[in-house]
Amino acid sequence: MATMTKTIYILNGPNLNLLGQREPEIYGSQTLGDVQSLCKTACESNGYTLEFLQTNIEGELVNHIQEARTKACGLIINPAAYTHTSIALYDALKTLTIPIIEVHISQPAARESFRQVSYVAQAATGTISGLGVNSYLLAITAVINKLDNA
Ligand code: DQA
């Protein structure tokens, strides 16, 4: 693994820019900036660089996933509502050979019926959900673990 890039991509989908303001009873009071700092510390203390991105636009998520093909050693994605709708994200994720962890702050399985399908899960190595922003930190551990044991 000598030439492997040490960059972990974390991608965030629509409305996650409003974390901390948006339905705090479901998503908590921490902002996306807070999540980014926690993730940066977790990556850097393990010798990895973090690329942390958010967009409300589905095609931009596809572009970032494609970028990750050459720039990332692991990808963590909270696709937000696109989890439940996007075949484009599924197809893009299927082009990757690196570990992919799907992350949710809430527990979609315990919510509305339209959240019961995840297209992303079908392309992911694993899913971590329902643990608040700690879901992101557990996903970083999962990616690093996968890479260490590859
Ligand atoms: C979410 C869960 C999705 O169902 C929802 O559309 C989101 C956030 C979560 O992190 O819990 O926007 O991905």
Backbone and ligand atoms as CSV (ligand in chain L), in Angstrom:
chain,resi,resn,atom,element,x,y,z
A,1,MET,N,N,0.816,-1.213,0.000
A,1,MET,CA,C,0.000,0.000,0.000
A,1,MET,C,C,0.855,1.271,0.000
A,2,ALA,N,N,2.083,1.183,-0.480
A,2,ALA,CA,C,3.031,2.285,-0.347
A,2,ALA,C,C,2.562,3.574,-1.017
A,3,THR,N,N,1.908,3.465,-2.164
A,3,THR,CA,C,1.571,4.684,-2.900
A,3,THR,C,C,0.126,5.140,-2.669
A,4,MET,N,N,-0.559,4.470,-1.750
A,4,MET,CA,C,-1.974,4.796,-1.543
A,4,MET,C,C,-2.145,6.229,-1.016
A,5,THR,N,N,-3.124,6.953,-1.578
A,5,THR,CA,C,-3.449,8.273,-1.039
A,5,THR,C,C,-4.012,8.085,0.376
A,6,LYS,N,N,-3.762,9.071,1.235
A,6,LYS,CA,C,-4.248,8.965,2.617
A,6,LYS,C,C,-5.363,9.981,2.848
A,7,THR,N,N,-6.179,10.204,1.848
A,7,THR,CA,C,-7.279,11.165,1.986
A,7,THR,C,C,-8.616,10.441,2.100
A,8,ILE,N,N,-9.365,10.807,3.147
A,8,ILE,CA,C,-10.726,10.288,3.317
A,8,ILE,C,C,-11.693,11.389,2.888
A,9,TYR,N,N,-12.605,11.029,2.004
A,9,TYR,CA,C,-13.644,11.952,1.568
A,9,TYR,C,C,-14.874,11.772,2.461
A,10,ILE,N,N,-15.431,12.892,2.935
A,10,ILE,CA,C,-16.740,12.853,3.594
A,10,ILE,C,C,-17.672,13.778,2.815
A,11,LEU,N,N,-18.695,13.191,2.222
A,11,LEU,CA,C,-19.655,13.955,1.413
A,11,LEU,C,C,-20.988,14.068,2.142
A,12,ASN,N,N,-21.562,15.246,2.077
A,12,ASN,CA,C,-22.835,15.532,2.743
A,12,ASN,C,C,-23.835,16.082,1.742
A,13,GLY,N,N,-25.028,15.537,1.774
A,13,GLY,CA,C,-26.065,15.919,0.822
A,13,GLY,C,C,-26.955,17.059,1.302
A,14,PRO,N,N,-28.121,17.191,0.672
A,14,PRO,CA,C,-28.978,18.357,0.823
A,14,PRO,C,C,-29.486,18.600,2.247
A,15,ASN,N,N,-29.507,19.857,2.587
A,15,ASN,CA,C,-30.039,20.375,3.862
A,15,ASN,C,C,-29.109,20.150,5.057
A,16,LEU,N,N,-28.019,19.433,4.841
A,16,LEU,CA,C,-27.095,19.223,5.962
A,16,LEU,C,C,-26.286,20.484,6.259
A,17,ASN,N,N,-26.298,21.460,5.349
A,17,ASN,CA,C,-25.712,22.776,5.649
A,17,ASN,C,C,-26.485,23.465,6.769
A,18,LEU,N,N,-27.709,23.020,7.025
A,18,LEU,CA,C,-28.531,23.650,8.083
A,18,LEU,C,C,-28.489,22.867,9.397
A,19,LEU,N,N,-27.556,21.950,9.494
A,19,LEU,CA,C,-27.426,21.184,10.735
A,19,LEU,C,C,-27.260,22.141,11.927
A,20,GLY,N,N,-27.948,21.844,13.020
A,20,GLY,CA,C,-27.913,22.735,14.184
A,20,GLY,C,C,-29.142,23.626,14.235
A,21,GLN,N,N,-29.672,23.963,13.033
A,21,GLN,CA,C,-30.897,24.785,12.960
A,21,GLN,C,C,-32.078,23.934,12.527
A,22,ARG,N,N,-31.779,22.905,11.768
A,22,ARG,CA,C,-32.806,22.098,11.121
A,22,ARG,C,C,-33.286,20.994,12.073
A,23,GLU,N,N,-34.566,20.972,12.396
A,23,GLU,CA,C,-35.162,19.927,13.241
A,23,GLU,C,C,-34.175,19.418,14.315
A,24,PRO,N,N,-33.771,20.305,15.236
A,24,PRO,CA,C,-32.739,19.907,16.211
A,24,PRO,C,C,-33.161,18.731,17.094
A,25,GLU,N,N,-34.491,18.526,17.223
A,25,GLU,CA,C,-34.949,17.381,18.025
A,25,GLU,C,C,-34.588,16.058,17.338
A,26,ILE,N,N,-34.369,16.108,16.033
A,26,ILE,CA,C,-33.959,14.894,15.297
A,26,ILE,C,C,-32.453,14.887,15.049
A,27,TYR,N,N,-31.929,16.053,14.632
A,27,TYR,CA,C,-30.540,16.072,14.156
A,27,TYR,C,C,-29.548,16.705,15.136
A,28,GLY,N,N,-30.054,17.195,16.289
A,28,GLY,CA,C,-29.146,17.730,17.301
A,28,GLY,C,C,-28.793,19.192,17.067
A,29,SER,N,N,-27.930,19.717,17.936
A,29,SER,CA,C,-27.635,21.153,17.917
A,29,SER,C,C,-26.261,21.461,17.327
A,30,GLN,N,N,-25.481,20.446,17.000
A,30,GLN,CA,C,-24.165,20.735,16.432
A,30,GLN,C,C,-24.288,21.114,14.953
A,31,THR,N,N,-23.441,22.047,14.537
A,31,THR,CA,C,-23.478,22.500,13.146
A,31,THR,C,C,-22.605,21.587,12.286
A,32,LEU,N,N,-22.724,21.764,10.958
A,32,LEU,CA,C,-21.883,20.969,10.061
A,32,LEU,C,C,-20.410,21.348,10.244
A,33,GLY,N,N,-20.172,22.609,10.594
A,33,GLY,CA,C,-18.799,23.047,10.900
A,33,GLY,C,C,-18.250,22.298,12.104
A,34,ASP,N,N,-19.092,22.106,13.120
A,34,ASP,CA,C,-18.661,21.329,14.304
A,34,ASP,C,C,-18.306,19.900,13.889
A,35,VAL,N,N,-19.160,19.323,13.048
A,35,VAL,CA,C,-18.925,17.935,12.608
A,35,VAL,C,C,-17.605,17.855,11.832
A,36,GLN,N,N,-17.398,18.867,10.980
A,36,GLN,CA,C,-16.162,18.882,10.188
A,36,GLN,C,C,-14.927,18.914,11.094
A,37,SER,N,N,-14.949,19.773,12.132
A,37,SER,CA,C,-13.777,19.843,13.028
A,37,SER,C,C,-13.537,18.523,13.742
A,38,LEU,N,N,-14.634,17.900,14.226
A,38,LEU,CA,C,-14.472,16.609,14.918
A,38,LEU,C,C,-13.867,15.573,13.964
A,39,CYS,N,N,-14.350,15.569,12.725
A,39,CYS,CA,C,-13.878,14.585,11.746
A,39,CYS,C,C,-12.421,14.848,11.363
A,40,LYS,N,N,-12.079,16.140,11.252
A,40,LYS,CA,C,-10.698,16.510,10.891
A,40,LYS,C,C,-9.726,15.994,11.951
A,41,THR,N,N,-10.081,16.229,13.221
A,41,THR,CA,C,-9.222,15.766,14.308
A,41,THR,C,C,-9.094,14.244,14.273
A,42,ALA,N,N,-10.225,13.559,14.061
A,42,ALA,CA,C,-10.207,12.088,14.055
A,42,ALA,C,C,-9.335,11.558,12.913
A,43,CYS,N,N,-9.438,12.177,11.730
A,43,CYS,CA,C,-8.634,11.719,10.584
A,43,CYS,C,C,-7.160,12.013,10.830
A,44,GLU,N,N,-6.867,13.248,11.222
A,44,GLU,CA,C,-5.467,13.654,11.334
A,44,GLU,C,C,-4.756,12.907,12.445
A,45,SER,N,N,-5.461,12.594,13.532
A,45,SER,CA,C,-4.787,11.867,14.614
A,45,SER,C,C,-4.474,10.428,14.204
A,46,ASN,N,N,-5.048,9.989,13.100
A,46,ASN,CA,C,-4.722,8.656,12.574
A,46,ASN,C,C,-3.854,8.732,11.316
A,47,GLY,N,N,-3.359,9.932,11.001
A,47,GLY,CA,C,-2.450,10.072,9.858
A,47,GLY,C,C,-3.145,10.204,8.513
A,48,TYR,N,N,-4.431,10.540,8.523
A,48,TYR,CA,C,-5.172,10.727,7.268
A,48,TYR,C,C,-5.538,12.199,7.089
A,49,THR,N,N,-5.704,12.598,5.835
A,49,THR,CA,C,-6.176,13.940,5.498
A,49,THR,C,C,-7.671,13.850,5.226
A,50,LEU,N,N,-8.390,14.911,5.569
A,50,LEU,CA,C,-9.840,14.925,5.364
A,50,LEU,C,C,-10.231,15.890,4.252
A,51,GLU,N,N,-11.084,15.431,3.357
A,51,GLU,CA,C,-11.757,16.310,2.393
A,51,GLU,C,C,-13.237,16.253,2.755
A,52,PHE,N,N,-13.792,17.364,3.257
A,52,PHE,CA,C,-15.156,17.394,3.789
A,52,PHE,C,C,-15.994,18.329,2.940
A,53,LEU,N,N,-17.040,17.828,2.311
A,53,LEU,CA,C,-17.806,18.618,1.343
A,53,LEU,C,C,-19.303,18.499,1.596
A,54,GLN,N,N,-20.020,19.562,1.273
A,54,GLN,CA,C,-21.490,19.529,1.342
A,54,GLN,C,C,-22.040,20.195,0.093
A,55,THR,N,N,-23.084,19.601,-0.441
A,55,THR,CA,C,-23.804,20.250,-1.539
A,55,THR,C,C,-25.273,19.854,-1.491
A,56,ASN,N,N,-26.101,20.784,-1.970
A,56,ASN,CA,C,-27.536,20.489,-2.059
A,56,ASN,C,C,-27.898,19.885,-3.421
A,57,ILE,N,N,-26.886,19.736,-4.277
A,57,ILE,CA,C,-27.134,19.372,-5.686
A,57,ILE,C,C,-26.679,17.938,-5.967
A,58,GLU,N,N,-27.589,17.130,-6.447
A,58,GLU,CA,C,-27.314,15.705,-6.669
A,58,GLU,C,C,-26.122,15.484,-7.619
A,59,GLY,N,N,-26.105,16.220,-8.738
A,59,GLY,CA,C,-25.028,16.037,-9.725
A,59,GLY,C,C,-23.659,16.396,-9.160
A,60,GLU,N,N,-23.624,17.352,-8.233
A,60,GLU,CA,C,-22.336,17.700,-7.612
A,60,GLU,C,C,-21.851,16.557,-6.729
A,61,LEU,N,N,-22.780,15.862,-6.076
A,61,LEU,CA,C,-22.378,14.679,-5.289
A,61,LEU,C,C,-21.794,13.622,-6.224
A,62,VAL,N,N,-22.430,13.436,-7.380
A,62,VAL,CA,C,-21.911,12.472,-8.378
A,62,VAL,C,C,-20.492,12.880,-8.776
A,63,ASN,N,N,-20.285,14.170,-9.040
A,63,ASN,CA,C,-18.941,14.635,-9.431
A,63,ASN,C,C,-17.920,14.362,-8.333
A,64,HIS,N,N,-18.293,14.618,-7.087
A,64,HIS,CA,C,-17.350,14.383,-5.977
A,64,HIS,C,C,-17.054,12.890,-5.823
A,65,ILE,N,N,-18.053,12.056,-6.018
A,65,ILE,CA,C,-17.817,10.603,-5.938
A,65,ILE,C,C,-16.837,10.185,-7.039
A,66,GLN,N,N,-17.011,10.752,-8.231
A,66,GLN,CA,C,-16.095,10.409,-9.331
A,66,GLN,C,C,-14.671,10.869,-9.026
A,67,GLU,N,N,-14.557,12.068,-8.427
A,67,GLU,CA,C,-13.239,12.585,-8.006
A,67,GLU,C,C,-12.572,11.630,-7.027
A,68,ALA,N,N,-13.382,11.063,-6.141
A,68,ALA,CA,C,-12.859,10.175,-5.090
A,68,ALA,C,C,-12.206,8.931,-5.690
A,69,ARG,N,N,-12.542,8.599,-6.942
A,69,ARG,CA,C,-11.949,7.414,-7.583
A,69,ARG,C,C,-10.437,7.508,-7.596
A,70,THR,N,N,-9.914,8.724,-7.796
A,70,THR,CA,C,-8.448,8.862,-7.860
A,70,THR,C,C,-7.871,9.583,-6.648
A,71,LYS,N,N,-8.716,10.274,-5.886
A,71,LYS,CA,C,-8.164,11.143,-4.828
A,71,LYS,C,C,-8.375,10.613,-3.419
A,72,ALA,N,N,-9.174,9.559,-3.245
A,72,ALA,CA,C,-9.514,9.124,-1.879
A,72,ALA,C,C,-9.170,7.657,-1.650
A,73,CYS,N,N,-8.864,7.352,-0.385
A,73,CYS,CA,C,-8.648,5.939,-0.015
A,73,CYS,C,C,-9.903,5.375,0.642
A,74,GLY,N,N,-10.845,6.239,0.977
A,74,GLY,CA,C,-12.096,5.796,1.577
A,74,GLY,C,C,-13.125,6.901,1.442
A,75,LEU,N,N,-14.392,6.533,1.366
A,75,LEU,CA,C,-15.443,7.536,1.192
A,75,LEU,C,C,-16.555,7.304,2.209
A,76,ILE,N,N,-16.921,8.390,2.889
A,76,ILE,CA,C,-18.042,8.381,3.829
A,76,ILE,C,C,-19.079,9.323,3.243
A,77,ILE,N,N,-20.313,8.876,3.195
A,77,ILE,CA,C,-21.335,9.729,2.593
A,77,ILE,C,C,-22.605,9.735,3.420
A,78,ASN,N,N,-23.061,10.952,3.742
A,78,ASN,CA,C,-24.412,11.132,4.253
A,78,ASN,C,C,-25.204,11.746,3.092
A,79,PRO,N,N,-25.898,10.918,2.328
A,79,PRO,CA,C,-26.572,11.412,1.132
A,79,PRO,C,C,-27.865,12.154,1.436
A,80,ALA,N,N,-28.239,12.222,2.731
A,80,ALA,CA,C,-29.481,12.881,3.159
A,80,ALA,C,C,-30.648,12.329,2.352
A,81,ALA,N,N,-31.535,13.184,1.855
A,81,ALA,CA,C,-32.742,12.666,1.185
A,81,ALA,C,C,-32.428,11.886,-0.092
A,82,TYR,N,N,-31.267,12.157,-0.718
A,82,TYR,CA,C,-30.927,11.399,-1.939
A,82,TYR,C,C,-30.674,9.917,-1.651
A,83,THR,N,N,-30.454,9.584,-0.387
A,83,THR,CA,C,-30.357,8.175,0.025
A,83,THR,C,C,-31.500,7.365,-0.559
A,84,HIS,N,N,-32.686,7.976,-0.458
A,84,HIS,CA,C,-33.926,7.240,-0.707
A,84,HIS,C,C,-34.426,7.367,-2.144
A,85,THR,N,N,-33.693,8.115,-2.970
A,85,THR,CA,C,-34.204,8.392,-4.326
A,85,THR,C,C,-33.192,8.186,-5.440
A,86,SER,N,N,-31.893,8.185,-5.124
A,86,SER,CA,C,-30.925,8.439,-6.199
A,86,SER,C,C,-30.230,7.205,-6.767
A,87,ILE,N,N,-30.653,6.827,-7.954
A,87,ILE,CA,C,-29.950,5.774,-8.689
A,87,ILE,C,C,-28.634,6.335,-9.238
A,88,ALA,N,N,-28.588,7.648,-9.491
A,88,ALA,CA,C,-27.338,8.266,-9.969
A,88,ALA,C,C,-26.230,8.130,-8.923
A,89,LEU,N,N,-26.571,8.312,-7.642
A,89,LEU,CA,C,-25.563,8.126,-6.595
A,89,LEU,C,C,-25.171,6.652,-6.498
A,90,TYR,N,N,-26.136,5.774,-6.568
A,90,TYR,CA,C,-25.858,4.328,-6.543
A,90,TYR,C,C,-24.878,3.968,-7.667
A,91,ASP,N,N,-25.173,4.421,-8.892
A,91,ASP,CA,C,-24.308,4.090,-10.031
A,91,ASP,C,C,-22.907,4.655,-9.837
A,92,ALA,N,N,-22.816,5.889,-9.342
A,92,ALA,CA,C,-21.497,6.511,-9.134
A,92,ALA,C,C,-20.712,5.732,-8.081
A,93,LEU,N,N,-21.382,5.368,-6.991
A,93,LEU,CA,C,-20.693,4.634,-5.913
A,93,LEU,C,C,-20.208,3.271,-6.400
A,94,LYS,N,N,-20.965,2.658,-7.305
A,94,LYS,CA,C,-20.567,1.346,-7.827
A,94,LYS,C,C,-19.271,1.410,-8.644
A,95,THR,N,N,-18.842,2.618,-9.056
A,95,THR,CA,C,-17.580,2.731,-9.806
A,95,THR,C,C,-16.364,2.715,-8.867
A,96,LEU,N,N,-16.590,2.820,-7.567
A,96,LEU,CA,C,-15.474,2.901,-6.615
A,96,LEU,C,C,-15.044,1.505,-6.162
A,97,THR,N,N,-13.748,1.408,-5.837
A,97,THR,CA,C,-13.255,0.138,-5.281
A,97,THR,C,C,-12.765,0.336,-3.834
A,98,ILE,N,N,-12.845,1.553,-3.327
A,98,ILE,CA,C,-12.421,1.872,-1.959
A,98,ILE,C,C,-13.584,1.622,-0.985
A,99,PRO,N,N,-13.297,1.502,0.331
A,99,PRO,CA,C,-14.401,1.358,1.290
A,99,PRO,C,C,-15.355,2.553,1.253
A,100,ILE,N,N,-16.644,2.245,1.310
A,100,ILE,CA,C,-17.701,3.276,1.305
A,100,ILE,C,C,-18.555,3.045,2.544
A,101,ILE,N,N,-18.670,4.057,3.393
A,101,ILE,CA,C,-19.557,3.940,4.555
A,101,ILE,C,C,-20.675,4.975,4.419
A,102,GLU,N,N,-21.894,4.488,4.459
A,102,GLU,CA,C,-23.079,5.352,4.455
A,102,GLU,C,C,-23.358,5.769,5.899
A,103,VAL,N,N,-23.621,7.037,6.093
A,103,VAL,CA,C,-23.817,7.568,7.438
A,103,VAL,C,C,-25.151,8.309,7.527
A,104,HIS,N,N,-25.840,8.124,8.655
A,104,HIS,CA,C,-27.008,8.951,8.972
A,104,HIS,C,C,-26.944,9.355,10.433
A,105,ILE,N,N,-27.330,10.587,10.688
A,105,ILE,CA,C,-27.387,11.091,12.066
A,105,ILE,C,C,-28.572,10.450,12.778
A,106,SER,N,N,-29.709,10.448,12.102
A,106,SER,CA,C,-30.919,9.831,12.659
A,106,SER,C,C,-30.948,8.352,12.272
A,107,GLN,N,N,-32.020,7.687,12.666
A,107,GLN,CA,C,-32.179,6.263,12.350
A,107,GLN,C,C,-33.324,6.142,11.340
A,108,PRO,N,N,-33.016,6.210,10.034
A,108,PRO,CA,C,-34.101,6.191,9.042
A,108,PRO,C,C,-35.032,4.990,9.196
A,109,ALA,N,N,-34.526,3.862,9.635
A,109,ALA,CA,C,-35.363,2.655,9.781
A,109,ALA,C,C,-36.492,2.846,10.785
A,110,ALA,N,N,-36.323,3.821,11.691
A,110,ALA,CA,C,-37.349,4.066,12.705
A,110,ALA,C,C,-38.226,5.265,12.340
A,111,ARG,N,N,-38.127,5.721,11.070
A,111,ARG,CA,C,-38.853,6.937,10.678
A,111,ARG,C,C,-39.905,6.636,9.604
A,112,GLU,N,N,-40.236,7.624,8.800
A,112,GLU,CA,C,-41.328,7.494,7.817
A,112,GLU,C,C,-41.053,6.356,6.823
A,113,SER,N,N,-42.149,5.878,6.215
A,113,SER,CA,C,-42.008,4.757,5.279
A,113,SER,C,C,-41.144,5.120,4.069
A,114,PHE,N,N,-41.167,6.412,3.640
A,114,PHE,CA,C,-40.357,6.763,2.464
A,114,PHE,C,C,-38.856,6.739,2.751
A,115,ARG,N,N,-38.498,6.614,4.025
A,115,ARG,CA,C,-37.070,6.509,4.358
A,115,ARG,C,C,-36.609,5.052,4.495
A,116,GLN,N,N,-37.476,4.114,4.201
A,116,GLN,CA,C,-37.145,2.708,4.443
A,116,GLN,C,C,-36.285,2.096,3.340
A,117,VAL,N,N,-36.217,2.789,2.186
A,117,VAL,CA,C,-35.354,2.300,1.105
A,117,VAL,C,C,-34.093,3.143,1.070
A,118,SER,N,N,-32.937,2.479,0.967
A,118,SER,CA,C,-31.685,3.188,0.695
A,118,SER,C,C,-31.029,2.578,-0.539
A,119,TYR,N,N,-30.980,3.365,-1.611
A,119,TYR,CA,C,-30.234,2.921,-2.802
A,119,TYR,C,C,-28.748,2.898,-2.502
A,120,VAL,N,N,-28.311,3.855,-1.656
A,120,VAL,CA,C,-26.891,3.982,-1.343
A,120,VAL,C,C,-26.391,2.749,-0.584
A,121,ALA,N,N,-27.205,2.232,0.323
A,121,ALA,CA,C,-26.788,1.055,1.111
A,121,ALA,C,C,-26.421,-0.113,0.202
A,122,GLN,N,N,-27.074,-0.153,-0.962
A,122,GLN,CA,C,-26.844,-1.280,-1.870
A,122,GLN,C,C,-25.496,-1.192,-2.581
A,123,ALA,N,N,-24.842,-0.013,-2.455
A,123,ALA,CA,C,-23.505,0.136,-3.039
A,123,ALA,C,C,-22.439,0.339,-1.954
A,124,ALA,N,N,-22.865,0.376,-0.690
A,124,ALA,CA,C,-21.939,0.711,0.396
A,124,ALA,C,C,-21.324,-0.542,1.019
A,125,THR,N,N,-20.143,-0.346,1.595
A,125,THR,CA,C,-19.505,-1.424,2.355
A,125,THR,C,C,-20.286,-1.645,3.647
A,126,GLY,N,N,-20.722,-0.554,4.277
A,126,GLY,CA,C,-21.479,-0.641,5.530
A,126,GLY,C,C,-22.226,0.640,5.791
A,127,THR,N,N,-23.120,0.587,6.767
A,127,THR,CA,C,-23.943,1.753,7.114
A,127,THR,C,C,-23.891,1.971,8.619
A,128,ILE,N,N,-23.765,3.241,9.028
A,128,ILE,CA,C,-23.826,3.584,10.455
A,128,ILE,C,C,-24.882,4.673,10.598
A,129,SER,N,N,-25.893,4.413,11.435
A,129,SER,CA,C,-26.976,5.383,11.543
A,129,SER,C,C,-27.533,5.416,12.958
A,130,GLY,N,N,-28.179,6.555,13.263
A,130,GLY,CA,C,-28.936,6.652,14.512
A,130,GLY,C,C,-28.115,7.071,15.711
A,131,LEU,N,N,-26.854,7.427,15.508
A,131,LEU,CA,C,-25.983,7.704,16.652
A,131,LEU,C,C,-25.583,9.169,16.735
A,132,GLY,N,N,-26.410,10.021,16.106
A,132,GLY,CA,C,-26.096,11.458,16.116
A,132,GLY,C,C,-24.821,11.704,15.323
A,133,VAL,N,N,-24.125,12.798,15.642
A,133,VAL,CA,C,-22.923,13.110,14.853
A,133,VAL,C,C,-21.815,12.086,15.102
A,134,ASN,N,N,-21.943,11.315,16.163
A,134,ASN,CA,C,-20.986,10.232,16.414
A,134,ASN,C,C,-21.001,9.192,15.297
A,135,SER,N,N,-22.097,9.129,14.524
A,135,SER,CA,C,-22.133,8.221,13.367
A,135,SER,C,C,-20.955,8.512,12.428
A,136,TYR,N,N,-20.608,9.807,12.275
A,136,TYR,CA,C,-19.489,10.170,11.386
A,136,TYR,C,C,-18.156,9.644,11.941
A,137,LEU,N,N,-17.980,9.784,13.256
A,137,LEU,CA,C,-16.690,9.377,13.846
A,137,LEU,C,C,-16.536,7.857,13.790
A,138,LEU,N,N,-17.650,7.159,14.004
A,138,LEU,CA,C,-17.612,5.700,13.902
A,138,LEU,C,C,-17.326,5.274,12.458
A,139,ALA,N,N,-17.819,6.045,11.512
A,139,ALA,CA,C,-17.574,5.733,10.093
A,139,ALA,C,C,-16.087,5.913,9.759
A,140,ILE,N,N,-15.464,6.932,10.337
A,140,ILE,CA,C,-14.017,7.123,10.112
A,140,ILE,C,C,-13.252,5.916,10.653
A,141,THR,N,N,-13.611,5.493,11.859
A,141,THR,CA,C,-12.970,4.295,12.436
A,141,THR,C,C,-13.176,3.095,11.522
A,142,ALA,N,N,-14.383,2.960,10.986
A,142,ALA,CA,C,-14.688,1.806,10.121
A,142,ALA,C,C,-13.842,1.835,8.848
A,143,VAL,N,N,-13.698,3.015,8.241
A,143,VAL,CA,C,-12.888,3.123,7.013
A,143,VAL,C,C,-11.437,2.757,7.322
A,144,ILE,N,N,-10.900,3.324,8.400
A,144,ILE,CA,C,-9.491,3.088,8.730
A,144,ILE,C,C,-9.264,1.606,9.040
A,145,ASN,N,N,-10.202,1.022,9.756
A,145,ASN,CA,C,-10.143,-0.404,10.064
A,145,ASN,C,C,-10.106,-1.254,8.803
A,146,LYS,N,N,-10.976,-0.922,7.870
A,146,LYS,CA,C,-11.031,-1.645,6.594
A,146,LYS,C,C,-9.703,-1.550,5.858
A,147,LEU,N,N,-9.137,-0.323,5.844
A,147,LEU,CA,C,-7.875,-0.120,5.120
A,147,LEU,C,C,-6.735,-0.867,5.804
A,148,ASP,N,N,-6.731,-0.852,7.137
A,148,ASP,CA,C,-5.680,-1.544,7.898
A,148,ASP,C,C,-5.740,-3.039,7.674
A,149,ASN,N,N,-6.944,-3.540,7.448
A,149,ASN,CA,C,-7.112,-4.987,7.304
A,149,ASN,C,C,-7.242,-5.425,5.845
A,150,ALA,N,N,-6.948,-4.495,4.932
A,150,ALA,CA,C,-7.098,-4.826,3.486
A,150,ALA,C,C,-5.967,-5.755,3.033
L,1,DQA,C1,C,-30.366,11.797,7.162
L,1,DQA,C2,C,-31.637,10.940,7.093
L,1,DQA,C3,C,-32.369,11.174,5.783
L,1,DQA,O1,O,-33.554,10.369,5.727
L,1,DQA,C4,C,-32.806,12.632,5.684
L,1,DQA,O2,O,-33.413,12.886,4.440
L,1,DQA,C5,C,-31.683,13.586,5.938
L,1,DQA,C6,C,-30.693,13.276,6.971
L,1,DQA,C7,C,-29.660,11.659,8.526
L,1,DQA,O3,O,-28.470,12.019,8.596
L,1,DQA,O4,O,-30.256,11.221,9.497
L,1,DQA,O5,O,-31.636,14.665,5.363
L,1,DQA,O6,O,-29.472,11.374,6.150
